[in-house]
Amino acid sequence: MIRRDILDLLQCPACAGPELTLGSGRRPDLVCASCDAHYPIVNGIPDLVAPEATPAPGTYRTETLANVIAGVYDVVAPVMSMAIWRCSPLRYIDHENRALGRARGGVYLEAPIGTGVALAPCIAPYHDVTVLGVDKSWKMLFQAQKRLKKTGASFQLIRADVNALPIKSGAVRSLQSLNGLHGFTDRVGALREFHRCLEPEGYFSGSTLVRAQTDMADAVLERYERYGIYPMLRSPEFLLQEVSAASFEGMHFETHGAVMFFAGQRTTRDETETASPSTRPASKKGASKKGGAKTSRAAKTSKGKGTAKSSRRAG
C-alpha cells in the first residue's frame, strides 16, 4: 500500500486539494478530501489522471503509441540510440546518476519514467532519497514496476499527466525528464508543471530528440512528425529558449548525435507570484486609503501604467 510520507507529497490533479486519503471501499483507491474525487489504485500504482471533458488533441494517439512500444522498448531503444540517434545509451545512465545525486535527502521525480531502463541501474536500497516515477502509459508503468522491484530500492510509481502532476508545489528536489519533451503534446504546459513541483533552486535535467544533427535522424524524425507520432521538433537552441522561458536558470546543454542533454535549476524567486492577480487588489486598496476618490483613481491609473512598463522591460 502507499506509504504515509508519499501521500503527504500528493495533491488532487483535478482541484489541487492538498489531502488525498486511502478510501474505505472494497477496491483500493485514493479520495480527495476537497472535491471527493476517487482515484483507483492498480497493483500499487495510483491512477491520478484527472478526467477531462474534452481530451487534448493527440492524447489518445500518444498514449496508445506508448502502450504499443512498451513491450519492445527495451530491445529497440538501445539499437535506435546507437544506429539512428548516434548517442551511446551509457550517457543516459551518467545523467541519471547526476540527477539522482542532486536529490539526496529529498524527492526525486522522473517524468516520464518509461520502462525504468535508465533508472534501475542507478537506484539502491541505501539511497537517502524518495523516488517517484510518473507516466501515462499503464504498460510502461508495469514494465518499470517489474524492473525496479528487482533493485530492492524503495519507489512509488504514479499514473499521471505531465500537464497536471498530482504533486504538491515545491515538493521535488530533483526532476529528470529523459526523452520526454519531444513527446509532450503541450510542452510549455509540462515545463510549467515541472517548475511548480520543484523547490526553489531545485535541479531540472533531461534529454530530448532534436533536429539538424544528423541526416539519418532527421529523416526518421520527419517520418515521425508526418504520421503524427511526435509534435514538431526543433533545434537545441529553440528548446533551450522554451525551458528558460519557463523560469529555469543556469541552463546548459550538450548534444550527442540527435540527442540533446540539458540541465539547470528552478529560479529562486517565482516571478509569476510577484505579479499574481491576488496581490493586485491589495495594492489598490492601500492606494485608495491614502487619498480621495479622484486622487486614488489617478494613482491607480499611473501605477498600472508604471507596472506595465516595468514588466515589459523585465520581459
Secondary structure as GFF3:
##gff-version 3
##sequence-region A 1 315
A	DSSP	alpha_helix	4	7	.	.	.	ID=ss1
A	DSSP	beta_strand	20	22	.	.	.	ID=ss2
A	DSSP	beta_strand	29	32	.	.	.	ID=ss3
A	DSSP	beta_strand	38	42	.	.	.	ID=ss4
A	DSSP	beta_strand	45	46	.	.	.	ID=ss5
A	DSSP	alpha_helix	59	70	.	.	.	ID=ss6
A	DSSP	alpha_helix	73	83	.	.	.	ID=ss7
A	DSSP	alpha_helix	90	102	.	.	.	ID=ss8
A	DSSP	beta_strand	107	110	.	.	.	ID=ss9
A	DSSP	beta_strand	130	135	.	.	.	ID=ss10
A	DSSP	alpha_helix	138	149	.	.	.	ID=ss11
A	DSSP	beta_strand	156	159	.	.	.	ID=ss12
A	DSSP	beta_strand	172	177	.	.	.	ID=ss13
A	DSSP	three_ten_helix	181	183	.	.	.	ID=ss14
A	DSSP	alpha_helix	187	197	.	.	.	ID=ss15
A	DSSP	beta_strand	198	209	.	.	.	ID=ss16
A	DSSP	alpha_helix	215	226	.	.	.	ID=ss17
A	DSSP	alpha_helix	236	245	.	.	.	ID=ss18
A	DSSP	beta_strand	248	256	.	.	.	ID=ss19
A	DSSP	beta_strand	259	266	.	.	.	ID=ss20
A	DSSP	alpha_helix	271	274	.	.	.	ID=ss21
A	DSSP	alpha_helix	280	290	.	.	.	ID=ss22
A	DSSP	alpha_helix	293	314	.	.	.	ID=ss23
###
